[in-house]
Amino acid sequence: TWACWKASAGSMGNPESLLCCSLRDKPEGGAPLIQFDCSGNQRPSAQRRLLRSPQFDILTTRVQLSRPRFLACAPIWQQDGLAVRRLAVASDDEVHVYRAATGIAHRDTPPPLVLEHTLSMEPGQFVHALLFADETSSRSLAVASGPQDEGKHVVQIWGCSVPATWSARPGVSEPIVWGKAEPRAAALQGHLAPVRCLAATPAYLLSADTKGDCHVWQKTSLYTRRGLARLHEGGVADLATDKCFVYAAGALDCRISIWNLPGLTMVHSIPICLPKSSLEEDAKKPNLVRLTKIKRPLSRWAGVSGWGAKGPAGVIYVAALANGNGGFDDIQGTGVLMEWSLGPSPSCRSLVVAHETPITELAYGPYDNGPLLTADESGIFRVWDCVPTVHCSQEVNLGFGAPGPHHAVIAVEPRVGLYSLVGDSQLSVWRRVTHGFDAD
């Protein structure tokens, strides 16, 4: 079985520290995650690929929302040491923005969080997605909201600046209530279904809804719409971007489409499927039911070097739900993780049966070389090294065996660490075990 142990624990409401064991520490190398090579042949030896000690330890603190479902962090790329670090947390009907302490982080203390802004939804309105609009600052927050089903949906842009008299010292200043003390900066309209996906590039903000429609908004021109297209019939499961392209995972068609920015001209459509193998004619051969998440490597240079105007190069990571008839060690309903190489002829480089339940969150960072993180409905997080192939090095159980499903979310703070939530007020702060922290 997979194990997680507390290195130290404080009383309720006080910071706690979690240090979770790696596969190296588990009996016989841990649970037998099934892994395949690019041809689809199973590699039993890969189940015992043990290359690292645990990469992260975890501190815990609390936010002031009881059932958070959304999490965002900014800035992603910091051009100077003056940018304010903020963390946005939202439940179905309320948004909180916290200011995080700057400077060098300490291994045994989570960063102090001071509540700066709050936003409450009107009756019948719900939060559907959350993202800081800029990569290099935390000045603007995009909040997608609307009714539960089809209707008029809007992406609200809120300014996160505070008056000069406002103090970041805990307990000194009251949080600013958006909509009362401060009006929103913009309201981006045109969606007729819930906006579940938001993404940003240096120049554009993208919003995609459950009908499959995507809007491209130019941030430097007062959020003027520059592109509109239906990316997938049946909705968009996830969006990823780099400087030149947007990648969309279809909610129903198991395809990833690649589009130019800002006009949303399709460059490529990639059918995502499990690699062919000797079991192809076996009745137990699994199939993909749907894609759940996609992620491009976290790098400000991603997408710069491609193969001309035809499309991007590099890799994209894909999480999907697999379905079978008991084959591949009961793969039915499991979450699989794939690494696909892009280019003129995209192909699957590796595949691993990563979780016993569907993967609901996928993150990359906090460095240019990873690692990759996945989370499932049980509140189990796994850390994956990406070189030479995708392989698991650590597991953290933040669901603690409580009945699920848990709504796990991850926010990456590049060069520093990560944050995660599992549907309650306990915020987990991930920090590298063996690396020093950067002072930004």
Secondary structure, DSSP 8 states (H G I E B T S, - for coil): ----EEEE--STTS-EEEE--BGGGSGGGSS---EE-TTS-B-GGGGG----S--EEEEEEE-S-SS--EEEEE-SS-SSTT--EEEEEE-SSEEEEEEE--S--BTTB---EEEEEEEE--TT-EEEEEEES-SS-SSEEEEEEE-SSSS-EEEEEEE----TT---STTTS--EEBTTTB--SEEEEEE-S-EEEEEE-SSEEEEEETTSEEEEEEGGGTTEEEEEEE--TT-EEEEEE-SSEEEEEESSS-EEEEEETTT--EEEEEE------TTTT-TT--EEEEEEEEE----TTTTTS-SGGG---SEEEEEEEEE-SSHHHH-TT-EEEEEEE-SSS-EEEEEEEEESS-EEEEEEEEETTEEEEEEETTSEEEEEE-SSS-EEEEEEE-STT-SS----EEEEETTTEEEEESSSSEEEEEEESSS-----
